[in-house]
């Protein structure tokens, strides 16, 4: 969602710059993308007074965070449907793409609530990232078998095939 928000901000800044208008969004990238602290609170408050697509996209992004406060899958589903409906009506294309994606993955998102918020895919994401990094580093490997062995070693503590040799 941050990527979409940044895209909206960049699209809106270009015409402002060309027309010589007041650079309201200048140096506001990290202000919009991160959770602001006290020192940035006033700057964010001033920025939110403008009727810009970027501000509307930011408000949609922040509103989506409320989804994680729900416990019941039915209520979370209602919230998600309403958020997607509002986003589709916002006429902000990058955010509309996110809403379409959320609608497509609706049941998968609601599985998190059905599981009582106990299951997180964080571990799987870490393993996938480690595998990608290992594969990027494996330019010199001549066979898939050597790549497979490198994956076993980099992912650590996975059962190694019996035909491998001992490194330690």
C-alpha positions, 0 to 999 in steps of 0.5 A: 500500500505504501508503494501505491501511496508513493506513486500517487504522491509522485503523480500529483507532484509532477504537474504541481512542479510544472505549473509552478504551484506551491510545492505542498507535497515536497519532502513529504514522502516519509511523512506519509509512508511512516507512522509519524512521531510528535515532531512530524505531527504538525506537518502532517496535520497541515498537509491533511488540510489540502484536498489532494489525491495523495491525502485521500490515498493516505487516509485510505491507507490509514483506515485500512489499519483498522481491519487488524483490530477486529476479532470476528471474521464476519465483522472484518469481512464487512469492514474489508468490503466497505473499505474496498467499496470506498477505495474503488469509488475514490478514483485513485488508480493505484489504490483501486489496484490494491482494492481489487487485490484485497477483494481477490484475496478476501477469503485468505485475509479472513482466514487470519481472523478465523484462526484467531489471529494466531497464525502468521506467515512471517516465518514462511516469508523469511524462508522465501526471502532467504531462498531468493537471496541464495538463488541470486548468489548462485550464479556460478552453480552448474547444476540444480543439485548444487543449488539444492544443496546451497538452499539446504545449507542457507535455510539451516536446520532443514533435513539434508539429503543423505547423499550430501557431504559434511561441511563441519 
